Amino acid sequence: MPSEDHVSTYLQRALSILRDAGAEISRLGPQTSLTEALQLIASTALHLIETRPDDNANTVIYTCDPITGAFEVRSRVSAGEGQRPLIDDTPRPDGVGATALARRTRVLSYEELDMAFHPLKYEAGIRTAACYPLLVSGQPIGALYFGLYSDRHFTPHELLIFDTFVQLAAVAIYNTRQYQGINRALQRKIDELERLQDASRLISSRLHLDGTLHEILSVALELIQADHGSFGLLDKSTHLLHKNVTIGGKDDDPEVGLPISAASGVMGWAALHRQPIRIDDLREPPWSEIYRPFLADREMRSELAVPLLGPGGGLEGVLNAESPRVAAFTSEDQRMLDALATQAVIAIQEAKLLNTIEEVTSHLVGHSPDEVFALLIERVCDLLNVAHAAIWEIDPRDTQMLALRAATRSIPQPYPVPVQGSLLGSAMQLREPTKALDLIADPRVQRPELVQHLGLMSALIAPLIDREGKARGAFGVYSSTPRDFSDWDMRLLACLANHAAVAIQQAQAVEQLKAARTRQVLAETFAVFGDISANLLHRVNNLIGVIPVRVQGIADKRPALNDDAYVANGLREIEDSARAAMEAARETMAYLRPMREQATSIEKCYQTALKRLSIPPHITVTACQLQALPSVLAGEEQLRLVFVNLIDNAIDALGEQAGHIEVQGRVVKDPLDDTRRLIEIAVKDDGSGIDPALNDKVFEPAFSTKGSAKKMGFGLWWTRSLIQRFGGSIRVENNSDRGCTFVVQLPALGEVNS
């Protein structure tokens, strides 16, 4: 976007050119030929184009026959074509010049993609073109063409200057034909531009919205010589207009809102119909029936009201002016007020955006990402006047898919979308906002039937770019009517999308910090329990280990006891129980045994775990792709216990029914760090599955669904604790058909090719 200094310099230069041109045109007399006047206009028009280092431009004028209205071929005059001017680009009956005259408005090449500008112009290197009709009192005088040899759009300030200049050019041509000099219109146009320039400078210096609107209203009333005026801004929560700013009097009750209705006054009528209204006499019906007096002590006779229309035609409010004089306002005054209303809309949108950024920034601290997303969706729907919006994030389980994180109620969840080939993915790959004018016909839309069901027509998608420049998802807004989103719309959505990316990144950083703290606490806890367990195991070994020795000594010293079957069996059971107690103590203490982290083979731990398990004949266990997995940094015995617990848990889930357990491994990307790879191990069974409400509870201490005194529920808690010590994670999810899958992710050791 050009800086304010750049814009000011350009406007000053353009005003200087207009003044000089006006002075020279005013000296044109009866002795001046039409060609000389046209050449002066073409040269002046060329200088009005904002010059850039890589820009070249040209201008061309064709006049119309004053009687037939047809273009005069020999009237062609150009500037900026150099030594090789075109001679055969005569306006065609269905061409751009004829279209501009028929529409009575300018035609821009980049807004009329279905309309072909003259092929010779394109062959000559013209890439961007504009055609303005030259009209006087609605009658065609000719057409003025602006051409750029670079592929850029004309700036709003250029178009503003062109809009003014073409009117002057048309009058100049008309007056030259009638042997008349330029009249006072040029000076008035220059004065208006100077005032608009001053207004723009003053408006940009205001810090608050009310001050900006007060400045705009002051300039408006001075330019159109009105006595009183006000801004009625729309409160979208109540759908009422409130007079936030007034000049020339005080509203009787500013707190009372004005309904948007044709019966609620002139401002209500303008808001309802979304179009300007100029009333010459408020005493005349139907206005006399609905007019609400601005001042109790002075009668107003004329009123001019212009709606403030934001992006997509959304209503922001109404700007009105009043006068005690009958027919106080002209069509020129209406045009001027309409221009100032556009500046007011820009100021309102900027104020709303700043407030939104401030609110969202404050929500980033102390609020969850979902709360931030909900706020962003609510605000963007208001700012861009759309009914539908949604935020997608790269799925951490599959980085090639986008998962829906938040949306307006009309968009159903879940709604997975692939990155490749989709409209959302296009914005992420281009790393800039992407538009779709017709969603149903756009091949990048993955679910056109849903788009049609929701009545969506156009979309604007912005990528979620975080502080490191990484695309983390997409932010989309959708309109129910065809809409070509503006540059302002794209910049606004990109700004809010970046805040959504920050929310995601910040949440992930918090999760990483929590995981690091959890690992630290677990390590310290296990270290303490390790010391306790070592001491406990030593004491248990001393106390229980003596039992088998004493039993054997009794049998040796009193062999007669072996003749008593009851005593012999009792001594044997005591010895077996003592040995089993020692084995159980050693096995249980293995959970707390000091862990020696080393490069550990997934395949080896799995195979040794199988040897410890008693697998019923009606259940089969198979492994897939474990041999090719790289090593992980873990304790070998502890990782073996992870497999024992998960497979044993699956066996219990199957119970007496025949079933199958599959252990599958693969390498996946770490969604939080592109430089890391994770080893993913899935233990899948085809049992009855788990209630989704219990997905997190199954990892809690003492939680069990088995109802057995021998199963206390510590297995999965220990399993998760061990995995977290390795820097990994575990989750459970139900399968699409039947059964459930426990998914373990551990950091891979060293480089991994994936």
Residue, then its C-alpha position, 0 to 999 in steps of 0.5 A: m500500500p502506498s504511504e501517506d507521503h507518497v499519496s500526498t506527493y502524487l495528489q499535489r503533482a496531479l493537482s499541479i498538472l490540472r491547474d496548468a492544464g486548466a490554464e492552458i485549456s482556458r486560453l484555447g480560442p476559436q483559432t485552436s483546432l480540435t486536434e490541438a485541444l485533443q492532443l493537449i488533453a491526451s498529454t495531460a491525461l498521460h501525466l496524470i498516471e502515477t509514474r513508477p520506475d517500471d511503468n510505461a503508459n499511453t493515452v488515446i482519445y477518439t471523439c464521437d460524431p455529435i449527430t450520429g454518436a458514432f466514433e470518428v476514425r480520423s479523430r484519433v489522438s494519442a500520447g506515450e506511444g513513441q515513434r510507432p503509434l497504432i493506427d488500426d485500433t478503431p473502436r468496435p461496435d461491441g468494443v470497450g469504448a462503445t460499452a463505456l458509453a452505453r454504461r455511462t461509466r468507466v470500464l477496467s480491464y481487470e474487472e471485465l475478464d470476459m470482455a476482450f480489449h482491442p487485440l492490437k493493444y495487447e499485441a502492442g504490449i498493453r497489459t492493463a487498460a481503462c476506458y472512460p466515456l466522455l459525456v456532457s449532459g449525458q451526450p457522448i463526446g468521445a472516449l478516453y483510453f488509459g493503457l499500462y504496459s505493466d501488469r498492475h491495477f490503477t490505484p484508487h488515487e489515480l482513478l479519483i483523479f481520472d474521474t475528475f479529469v475526464q469530466l473536464a476533458a469532455v467539457a473542454i472538447y465540447n467547448t472547443r467544438q463550440y469555440q468556447g473556453i474552459n469554464r469555472a468547472l475546472q477550478r471547482k474540481i481543483d478546489e474540491l480535490e484540494r479540500l478532499q486532500d486536506a480532509s484526508r490529511l486531517i482524518s488520518s491524524r485522528l486517533h479515535l473514531d468519533g474524532t475522525l467522523h466529526e472531521i469528515l462531517s465538518v468537511a462535508l457540511e462545509l463543501i455542500q454548504a449544509d447547516h446541520g448533519s449527523f452520523g447514524l451508526l448501526d448497532k448490529s446487536t439491536h439493528l438500530l441507528h444511533k446518532n454518534v456524531t452531530i454538528g449544528g445542533k443536539d439530538d433530542d434523545p441520542e440514546v434512542g435508536l432509529p429503526i431501519s424502516a421507511a417509516s422511521g425517517v429519511m435516515g431509516w429510508a436510506a438505510l433500508h434501501r441502501q441508496p442515497i436520497r436527496i429531498d428538495d422539500l421536506r414539506e412534500p409527501p411522502w417525506s412530510e409524513i416520516y421526517r423527524p425534526f433535527l432541531a425543535d426551534r428551526e425548520m429544515r426544508s432539504e435533506l441529503a442522506v447517504p448510506l455507509l456501505g462496508p464490505g459486501g454491501g454491509l450497512e455500517g450507518v448513514l451520513n445525512a445533511e440538512s438545510p433550512r433552504v429549499a432545494a439546497f443540495t445538487s447532484e454534485d453535492q450528493r456525489m461529494l457526500d458519497a465520496l466522504a461516506t466512503q472515507a467514513v466507512i474506511a475509518i469505521q472498518e479500521a477502528k473495528l479492526l484495531n478493536t478486534i486485534e486488541e481483543v484477540t490479543s488479550h484473549l491469547v493469554g488466559h483463554s483456550p485456542d477454541e475460545v480465541f477461534a470463536l471470537l475471531i469467527e464472530r468478529v470476521c463475520d461482522l467485519l467482512n459482512v459474511a454469514h459463514a466462517a471456519i478455521w482449519e488446522i493441520d491434523p497432527r495425526d495426518t499432516q496431509m489433511l486439514a481438520l476443522r477446529a471452529a466454524t459457524r453453526s451452519i458448517p458441519q463437523p467433522y469436516p476433513v479436507p486434504v491439503q493437496g488439490s483443495l482450495l484451502g491447500s491452495a492458500m497454504q501453498l501460495r502463502e497468501p489469501t486466495k479467492a473463489l468467485d464461484l464455489i460450485a464451479d471451482p474444481r478445488v472445492q472438495r464437497p460441492e454438494l455441501v457447498q450447494h446445500l449451504g447456499l455458499m457462492s464465493a469464498l476468501i481463504a487466508p493461510l494461518i502463518d505462524r511467527e516462524g513463517k510456517a503454514r499451520g492451517a487456513f481461515g475461510v469466509y463464505s458469502s451466500t451471494p456472488r462476491d469479489f473480495s477486495d484487497w482490504d478484505m484480503r488484508l483484514l482476513a490475513c491479519l486475523a488468520n495470523h492471530a489464529a496461527v499464533a493461538i495454535q502455536q502458543a497452545q502447542a508451546v504450552e503443551q510442550l512445556k506441560a509435557a516437559r514438566t510432566r517428564q521431569v516430575l515422573a523422572e523425579t518420582f520414579a527416582v524416589f520410588g526406585d530407591i524405596s523399591a530397592n530397599l523394600l525388595h531387599r527387606v522382602n528378600n530377607l524376610i520371605g527368602v528364608i521361608p523356602v530354606r526353613v521349609q527345606g530344613i524342617a523336611d530334612k530334620r523331621p523326615a517323618l513329617n513327609d509321611d503325613a500328607y496334610v503336613a507335606n502338602g502344607l509345607r510344599e504350598i508354603e514354599d511355593s507361595a514364598r517363591a511366587a511372592m518373591e517372583a511377584a515382588r521382583e516382577t512388580m519392582a521392575y516398574l520402578r527399577p532404575m532405568r538405563e536409557q539406551a538405543t532400544s529395538i522395538e522388534k526385540c522388546y516385542q518378541t521378548a514380551l510375547k514370551r512372557l505372555s500366556i496367549p489363549p489358543h482362541i486369540t492370535v497375535t501378529a506384528c507388522q513392519l516392526q523390523a524396519l523401525p529405527s531404534v528409540l531411546a528408552g529403557e529396554e525392560q520398561l519398553r518391554l513392559v509397555f508391550v506386555n501391558l498393552i497386549d495383555n490389556a487387549i487379551d482381556a478385552l477379547g475375553e472368551q471370544a475368538g479374536h485377533i490382535e495386531v501390532q503395527g509400526r510406522v514412522v510419522k512426522d512430528p506435527l510440532d517440529d518438522t526436524r523430528r520423526l516419531i515412531e508410531i506403534a499401534v496395538k489393535d484388537d477386534g473386541s468390543g471397544i471402549d466408550p469414547a467418554l472413557n478414553d482419558k479415564v482408562f489411563e487414570p490410576a486404579f481405574s479398571t473395567k475388568g471387575s477382577a480382584k487381580k486386576m487393579g487398573f495400574g497397568l495402563w497408568w504405568t504404561r503411560s507413565l513409562i512412555q512419558r518418561f521416554g518423551g512419548s505419548i499414548r492415546v486410545e481410539n475406537n476402530s471404524d468397524r469394531g474394537c479399539t487401538f492404543v497408539v504409542q508415539l516415541p521419538a526416533l533415535g537419530e536420522v530417519n528416512s521417511 
